[in-house]
């Protein structure tokens, strides 16, 4: 009887942890509309009125996407000249696990200023259940919406050599997935930027020290950037705040960087940078200059 009670307690604990960890990895918020500069909620960065983008460069987009559970709507924002996608270099920004595009809007504006305003087009989109995007949050659905965004860029005339994919935090999984399996997507990126990537769902769970059991028992995610990076030979820029307490350099970013053994790579480690604050701590202009220099390699 005692053993049965222990098993039940462990099982209930595991289920509770599973629920909490799934929410930890996908933490969306739904909204009625995107407010962008008028948004009054928490933001990833405070640009203090700098790096503005004129309305003429902001394009709100919506597409149908086929998810695991069926067709759904997904939302995206493109900053740049739609008519010039066929000749511009475009950054596809895969955001983190929190809220929606309004939260990450300051980052999109910042990247639109890399190399000078409008030098690069920047496309950002919301994963299912984030913002106005419909559907269920899951690893597979995150990849499906990423694929749909890439398909749209391809229909607008973007070519592989001008396609840059940028993954931040959770978005590093989508970026690595595309870069590691380019034949499965409409375009193959020429450059990969990862900011605060995580090594794997397994490492995240072991870092948390919740239970001494395999991560696969607690979450369904198969994300393993530290393994996927071994398949990638395009140039990599790894950005990480050295004081990141959410996804540490040692446990997460460094293994991903070390495991890339083919092709060019460079590390941009920012002393005192935290998970969200690295661009601010580095200095916004320094940060986007580093990104622009890398893209121009």
C-alpha positions as CSV (number, residue, x, y, z in Angstrom):
1,X,0.0,0.0,0.0
2,X,2.8,2.4,0.9
3,X,4.5,1.8,-2.5
4,X,1.2,2.5,-4.3
5,X,0.8,5.8,-2.4
6,X,4.4,6.8,-3.3
7,X,3.8,5.9,-7.0
8,X,0.6,8.0,-7.0
9,X,2.3,11.0,-5.4
10,X,5.1,10.8,-7.9
11,X,2.6,10.5,-10.8
12,X,0.6,13.5,-9.5
13,X,3.8,15.5,-9.0
14,X,4.9,14.7,-12.5
15,X,1.6,15.7,-14.0
16,X,1.6,19.0,-12.1
17,X,5.2,19.6,-13.3
18,X,4.3,18.7,-16.9
19,X,1.5,21.3,-16.9
20,X,3.7,23.9,-15.4
21,X,6.6,23.2,-17.8
22,X,4.4,23.3,-20.8
23,X,3.1,26.7,-19.7
24,X,6.7,27.7,-19.0
25,X,7.7,26.9,-22.6
26,X,4.6,28.3,-24.3
27,X,3.2,31.2,-22.4
28,X,0.9,33.0,-24.9
29,X,-1.6,35.8,-24.4
30,X,-4.5,36.5,-26.7
31,X,-5.6,40.0,-27.6
32,X,-8.3,41.8,-29.6
33,X,-6.0,43.8,-31.7
34,X,-2.3,44.7,-32.1
35,X,-1.5,48.1,-30.7
36,X,2.2,48.3,-31.6
37,X,3.5,51.7,-30.4
38,X,0.2,52.3,-28.5
39,X,0.6,49.1,-26.5
40,X,0.5,49.8,-22.8
41,X,1.6,46.4,-21.5
42,X,5.0,45.0,-20.6
43,X,7.6,45.2,-23.4
44,X,10.7,43.2,-24.1
45,X,12.7,46.5,-24.4
46,X,12.2,50.2,-23.7
47,X,13.5,52.1,-26.7
48,X,12.7,55.4,-25.1
49,X,11.4,57.0,-28.2
50,X,14.3,55.9,-30.4
51,X,14.3,53.7,-33.5
52,X,10.8,54.8,-34.7
53,X,9.3,53.3,-37.8
54,X,6.9,55.2,-40.1
55,X,3.4,53.8,-40.6
56,X,4.1,53.5,-44.3
57,X,6.7,50.7,-43.5
58,X,4.4,48.7,-41.2
59,X,2.3,46.0,-42.8
60,X,-0.2,43.9,-40.8
61,X,-0.6,40.5,-42.4
62,X,-2.9,37.5,-42.0
63,X,-2.7,34.1,-43.6
64,X,-4.4,30.7,-43.4
65,X,-2.1,27.9,-42.1
66,X,-2.6,24.2,-41.8
67,X,-2.0,23.1,-38.2
68,X,-2.1,19.7,-36.6
69,X,-5.8,20.3,-35.7
70,X,-6.8,21.9,-39.1
71,X,-6.8,25.2,-40.8
72,X,-6.4,28.4,-38.8
73,X,-5.5,32.0,-39.1
74,X,-2.1,33.4,-38.2
75,X,-0.9,37.0,-37.9
76,X,2.3,38.6,-38.9
77,X,3.9,42.0,-39.2
78,X,6.3,43.0,-42.0
79,X,8.4,46.2,-41.6
80,X,9.9,47.4,-44.9
81,X,8.8,47.8,-48.5
82,X,6.6,45.0,-49.7
83,X,7.4,45.8,-53.3
84,X,11.2,45.4,-52.6
85,X,11.2,41.9,-51.0
86,X,12.4,40.4,-54.3
87,X,15.6,42.5,-54.0
88,X,16.0,43.1,-50.3
89,X,17.6,41.1,-47.6
90,X,14.9,40.0,-45.1
91,X,15.2,38.9,-41.5
92,X,12.6,36.4,-40.3
93,X,12.4,37.0,-36.6
94,X,11.1,34.0,-34.5
95,X,10.2,35.5,-31.1
96,X,10.2,34.0,-27.6
97,X,7.7,32.2,-25.5
98,X,5.8,35.1,-24.0
99,X,2.7,37.1,-24.9
100,X,2.5,38.2,-28.5
101,X,4.0,40.5,-31.2
102,X,3.1,43.7,-29.2
103,X,5.6,42.5,-26.5
104,X,8.3,42.0,-29.1
105,X,7.5,45.0,-31.3
106,X,10.5,47.1,-30.0
107,X,12.8,44.3,-31.2
108,X,11.3,44.3,-34.6
109,X,11.7,48.1,-34.9
110,X,15.3,47.8,-33.7
111,X,16.2,45.2,-36.4
112,X,14.5,47.4,-39.0
113,X,17.3,50.0,-38.1
114,X,20.2,47.5,-38.5
115,X,22.4,49.0,-41.2
116,X,20.1,52.0,-41.4
117,X,16.3,52.2,-41.4
118,X,14.9,50.0,-44.2
119,X,18.2,48.4,-45.1
120,X,16.7,45.0,-44.2
121,X,13.1,44.0,-44.3
122,X,11.9,42.3,-41.0
123,X,9.1,39.8,-40.7
124,X,7.7,38.7,-37.4
125,X,4.7,36.4,-36.7
126,X,2.8,35.0,-33.8
127,X,2.7,31.3,-33.1
128,X,-0.7,29.6,-32.6
129,X,-2.6,30.9,-29.6
130,X,-0.3,34.0,-29.4
131,X,-1.9,37.3,-30.1
132,X,-4.4,37.0,-32.9
133,X,-3.0,33.7,-34.2
134,X,-5.4,30.8,-33.8
135,X,-4.8,27.2,-32.9
136,X,-3.0,25.2,-30.2
137,X,0.4,26.0,-28.9
138,X,2.8,23.1,-29.7
139,X,6.2,22.4,-31.1
140,X,4.8,21.1,-34.4
141,X,2.5,24.0,-34.8
142,X,5.3,26.5,-34.1
143,X,7.2,24.9,-37.0
144,X,4.1,25.0,-39.2
145,X,3.6,28.7,-38.7
146,X,7.3,29.3,-39.3
147,X,7.0,27.4,-42.6
148,X,4.0,29.4,-43.6
149,X,5.8,32.7,-43.0
150,X,8.7,31.4,-45.2
151,X,6.3,30.4,-47.9
152,X,4.9,33.9,-48.0
153,X,8.4,35.4,-48.3
154,X,9.1,33.0,-51.2
155,X,5.9,34.1,-53.0
156,X,7.1,37.7,-52.7
157,X,10.3,36.9,-54.5
158,X,12.8,36.4,-51.7
159,X,15.7,34.2,-52.6
160,X,17.9,32.0,-50.4
161,X,20.9,34.2,-50.4
162,X,19.0,37.1,-49.0
163,X,17.1,35.2,-46.3
164,X,18.3,35.5,-42.7
165,X,16.6,33.6,-39.9
166,X,16.8,34.9,-36.3
167,X,15.6,32.9,-33.3
168,X,15.3,34.4,-29.8
169,X,14.9,32.1,-26.8
170,X,12.0,29.7,-27.7
171,X,12.3,31.0,-31.3
172,X,15.7,29.4,-31.5
173,X,14.0,26.1,-31.9
174,X,12.2,27.3,-35.0
175,X,15.3,28.9,-36.4
176,X,17.4,25.8,-35.9
177,X,14.7,23.5,-37.3
178,X,14.7,25.5,-40.6
179,X,18.4,25.8,-40.8
180,X,19.0,22.1,-40.1
181,X,16.3,20.9,-42.5
182,X,16.3,23.5,-45.4
183,X,14.9,21.0,-48.0
184,X,11.7,20.9,-46.0
185,X,11.0,24.6,-46.3
186,X,10.3,27.0,-49.2
187,X,13.5,28.8,-48.6
188,X,16.9,27.9,-47.2
189,X,18.5,30.6,-45.0
190,X,21.9,32.0,-45.8
191,X,22.6,33.2,-42.2
192,X,21.5,32.1,-38.7
193,X,21.3,34.3,-35.7
194,X,20.5,32.8,-32.3
195,X,20.0,35.0,-29.2
196,X,19.7,33.3,-25.8
197,X,19.1,29.8,-27.4
198,X,18.3,26.9,-25.2
199,X,20.2,23.6,-25.6
200,X,17.2,21.3,-25.3
201,X,13.9,20.8,-23.4
202,X,15.8,18.0,-21.5
203,X,18.5,20.4,-20.3
204,X,15.9,23.0,-19.3
205,X,14.2,20.5,-17.1
206,X,17.4,19.2,-15.5
207,X,18.5,22.8,-14.9
208,X,15.3,23.4,-13.0
209,X,16.0,20.3,-10.8
210,X,12.3,19.5,-10.5
211,X,12.5,15.7,-10.5
212,X,15.2,13.2,-11.1
213,X,13.6,11.7,-14.2
214,X,13.9,12.1,-18.0
215,X,12.6,15.3,-19.5
216,X,10.5,13.3,-21.9
217,X,8.3,12.3,-18.9
218,X,7.5,15.9,-18.2
219,X,7.0,17.5,-21.5
220,X,6.1,16.5,-25.1
221,X,8.7,18.8,-26.7
222,X,11.5,17.2,-28.6
223,X,13.4,20.4,-29.1
224,X,17.2,19.8,-29.1
225,X,19.1,22.7,-30.5
226,X,22.4,21.4,-29.3
227,X,21.9,18.4,-31.6
228,X,20.3,20.1,-34.5
229,X,23.1,22.7,-34.7
230,X,25.5,19.8,-35.7
231,X,23.6,19.6,-39.1
232,X,24.0,23.3,-39.8
233,X,26.9,24.7,-41.9
234,X,25.6,28.3,-42.7
235,X,27.2,31.1,-40.8
236,X,26.0,31.5,-37.2
237,X,25.9,34.5,-34.9
238,X,25.3,33.6,-31.3
239,X,24.2,36.4,-28.9
240,X,23.8,35.8,-25.2
241,X,23.8,37.9,-22.1
242,X,26.4,36.6,-19.7
243,X,24.0,37.1,-16.7
244,X,21.0,35.4,-18.3
245,X,19.3,33.6,-15.4
246,X,16.6,32.1,-17.5
247,X,18.7,30.3,-20.1
248,X,22.3,30.4,-18.9
249,X,25.3,30.7,-21.2
250,X,26.9,27.7,-19.6
251,X,24.0,25.2,-19.8
252,X,22.3,26.4,-22.9
253,X,24.0,28.8,-25.3
254,X,27.6,27.4,-25.0
255,X,26.7,23.8,-25.9
256,X,24.8,25.0,-28.9
257,X,27.7,27.1,-30.1
258,X,30.3,24.5,-29.3
259,X,28.4,21.8,-31.2
260,X,28.5,23.8,-34.5
261,X,31.6,22.3,-36.0
262,X,31.2,23.2,-39.7
263,X,31.1,26.6,-41.3
264,X,31.7,30.1,-39.9
265,X,30.5,31.0,-36.4
266,X,31.0,33.9,-34.0
267,X,29.9,34.6,-30.4
268,X,28.7,37.9,-29.1
269,X,28.6,37.6,-25.3
270,X,27.4,40.7,-23.4
271,X,28.6,41.2,-19.8
272,X,25.7,41.9,-17.4
273,X,23.1,41.1,-20.1
274,X,20.0,39.3,-18.8
275,X,17.6,37.3,-20.9
276,X,15.6,40.2,-22.2
277,X,18.0,43.1,-21.6
278,X,21.0,42.1,-23.7
279,X,20.4,44.7,-26.5
280,X,20.0,47.5,-23.9
281,X,23.1,46.5,-21.9
282,X,25.2,46.2,-25.1
283,X,23.9,49.5,-26.3
284,X,21.2,49.4,-29.0
285,X,23.4,50.8,-31.8
286,X,26.3,48.5,-30.9
287,X,23.9,45.6,-30.9
288,X,22.4,46.2,-34.3
289,X,25.7,47.2,-35.8
290,X,27.0,43.7,-34.8
291,X,24.0,42.1,-36.4
292,X,24.4,44.1,-39.6
293,X,28.1,43.4,-39.9
294,X,27.4,39.7,-39.5
295,X,24.7,39.7,-42.2
296,X,27.0,41.5,-44.6
297,X,29.8,38.8,-44.3
